[in-house]
Amino acid sequence: MHRLSSPVAHALIPVAALIGIAFALYQWYLVSKIKVSVENQTHENGNGNVNGENGTHEMEEGVDGRDVRKKCAEIQEAVSIGANSFLFTEYKYLAYFMAAFAVVIFLFLGSVHNFSTHKKPCAYDESKLCHSPVANAVFTCIAFILGALTSVLSGYLGMKIATYANARTTLEAQKGVGPAFIVAYRSGAVMGFLLSSLALLVLYIAINVFKAYFHDDWEGLYDSITGYGLGGSSVALFGRVGGGIYTKAADVGADLVGKVERNIPEDDPRNPAVIADNVGDNVGDIAGMGSDLFGSYAESSCAALFVASISSFGINHDFPAMMYPLLISSMGIIVCLITTLFVTDFQKMKGIKDIGPALKNQILISTVLMTGGVALVTFVTLPVHFTLFDFGKEKHVKNWHLFFCVCSGLWAGLVIGYTTEYYTSNAFQPVKDVANSCKTGAATNVIFGLALGYKSVIIPIFAIAVAIYVGFALAAMYGIALAALGMLSTIATGLSIDAYGPISDNAGGIAEMAGMPHSVRETTDALDAAGNTTAAIGKGFAIGSAALVSLALFGAYVSRVGLDTVNVLNKKVIIGLLVGAMLPYWFSALTMKSVGSAALKMVEEVRRQFNDIPGLMEGTAKPDYATCVKISTDASIKKMIAPGALVMVTPLITGTFFGTETLAGLLAGALVSGVQVAISASNSGGAWDNAKKYIEAGASEHAQLLGPKGSEAHKAAVIGDTIGDPLKDTSGPSLNILVKLMAVESLVFAPFFKAHGGRFFKWFD
């Protein structure tokens, strides 16, 4: 089989990215055909007929369609304005952070050789000259800002798409499960393909622009490009934490007062926190999640490119082989496009029971097709034999070795996804056991939920361990980076499924607030229940890929600072291990307390409005939604600073004062501890949420015995769900950013730590 030439490799990557963007815009066009505003609607008669995507549809139960459509448009506008306002405020503060941290990067990296502008011997081949430390500092800053801006754009586009689609999903739910599902999924696909294609295209352009300056100095080029991953994950951290605090403060306040104390539905328009709750779904679960997975993609790509640049690919300037990670991502876009057509065009959604299998099949189909795609890319891109950098040595590798490295991560992701579904879906026994425990109160519900979360860690960790072993055994640290990239190769499908959940959740809220028929709410509830499981699966993917990405970056860092081994019996390493293992708990404490304090203010405000506004409970007066939105916004902006600073500052302090070995221990400890805590927290929260929905739906005889809404078992389930909310939507998802962000930051600042680190120990040695 003939190998790809450099011109063909150059063309394939941007072409795949542009195809992905075009497909996303086409899906957006299909969604936009569903009109929300009352204006420009054709009404053939006065009996409430309204135009849908496929013609006219008569509203159920005599509800006036024109009035309902107007209400949906108003609610959608309120949610969109709230989400825009929050993101604008958050990104304004992040702009100051990006500028300040770019200066820090320049000062640290430029000072490695006292801001010398002369060429220096290369780190991995001292017989050659590489560009000056100042050049590296400048281009790392540019890459950092580029990654941060792309992450901001990813989050913002995701939020805009979600707020555009939520009311359209509600209106299509009048026609049944099938039309509503298609709209929600297509809207998620817009985000999935836009984000993955944009991330690939921007990285490809950055590499080629940087190459115009660095020329044959590929070591300096790909060393600088690591700033792209740092920028992406820095914004993702604040987006996840800030958005998570926002959404959970509103959610907890709405649940505790509305559902438990006042015994009204979750999205009842009488609840003052209901708009803030719906805004939170978009800024936390959509914008934050989009930035998070963009960061994972950027870091895994940068780790693979950096390790390859100091191997035979970089030394021989073999461009097609060097671009192997980006060609894998390009193939992933094409595979995910085909996979999406299965659920939107090839299959028909007949009923509620088909929702879960349709979403689950998306993961399986994309994994199977991607396996063939990986084989094709591997054998047309890579030489038969080559060498890889292995901690100062050369490792001889064959091209089929890399095929198994990518596939180990790809199939490990499938295992993690299915395991997460088993532990968080109310179709399986673990969640039913949690629901059943609600019979004896909230305490037993919490005990069962925690036990489920701890147990759910076992299989994902074994899957990650197998991927690590296969990757390292076959291709050293490059193999682990490829395993991470394999897990993220179907990111477009993963994001589509993930974004589908919050869109469906918002659609249900709009249906409730607009006073639509019960049958519509049943449809949106079914979509939302499946969305909760897919959101948990998405978090599982994010955490699993973060573990592999972090380990790959850890290996690159160890290589960059010149450590042959990391000895856990070394006193400098062991203290780093202990402190690193503690950091996820410190971080979780900060985020959980932030949610708790913000929720406390929200609960007090919601209670005040119910007590002080005459007619609110009776539905004759309107609540003050704006005050609740402001409480969530102010709390999230203020409270995201401390957890973010903990993650960003810790590697700098450790590397500067305690040296490269202690920092290596810190990274290893944070990785091992953080992954376990993140998986258990996310799955416990997901299980509590779906146990509550299991009781509320009453779809089985067992569920009916526990219900209905307002029963003691249901109240216990709501309390468990309230406890799980910050675990699954704030602390858990943010921890995966903690482990990979500290690793990529350490890699970026590695030259400084190698040259000037360990000042504290030097004083005592």
Secondary structure, DSSP 8 states (H G I E B T S, - for coil): -----HHHHHHHHHHHHHHHHHHHHHHHHHHHTS--SSTT---SSSS-EEEETTEEEE-GGG--HHHHHHHHHHHHHHHHHHHHHHHHHHHHHHHHHHHHHHHHHHHHHHGGGTT--S-EE-SS-TTSEE--HHHHHHHHHHHHHHHHHHHHHHHHHHHHHHHHHHHHHHHHTTT-HHHHHHHHHHHHHHHHHHHHHHHHHHHHHHHHHHHHHHTT-HHHHHHHTHHHHHHHHHHHHHHHHHHHHHHHHHHHHIIIIIIIIS---TT-TT-TTHHHHHHHIIIIIIIIHHHHHHHHHHHHHHHHHHHHHTSHHHHTT-HHHHTHHHHHHHHHHHHHHHHHHIIIIIS---SGGGHHHHHHHHHHHHHHHHHHHHHHHHHHHS-SEEEEEETTEEEEEEHHHHHHHHHHHHHHHHHHHHHHHHHH-TTSHHHHHHHHHGGG-HHHHHHHHHHHHHHTTHHHHHHHHHHHHHHHHHHHHHHHHHHHHHHHTTHHHHHHHHHHHHHHHHHHHHHHHTT--HHHHHHHHHHHHHHHHHHHHHHHHHHHHHHHHHHHHHHHHHHHHT-S---TTSHHHHHHHHHHHHHHHHHHHHHHHHHHHHHHHHHHHHHHHHHHSTTTTTTSS---HHHHHHHHHHHHHHHTHHHHHHHHHHHHHIIIIIHHHHHHHHHHHHHHHHHHHHHHHHHHHHHHHHHHHHHHH--SHHHHHH-STTSHHHHHHHHHHHHHHHIIIIIHHHHHHHHHHHHHHHHHTHHHHHHH--HHHHHH-
